[in-house]
Amino acid sequence: MSDDTVIVYRELYQTELTYKQLALKIKAMTPELEKIDCIMVDPAIVNKRSETT
């Protein structure tokens, strides 16, 4: 596999979540013994002006 290959193994699309809620949802979707090398997010979620915890 070349370095520019991206494999989407699991995808989550959900609106109206805080960063903390989103992180907890991703963690809940990930089996405990699974090794994750990289997590990518849509840049739109980090462009939010304000966030509550």
Helices and strands as residue ranges (DSSP letters): H 19-29, G 43-47
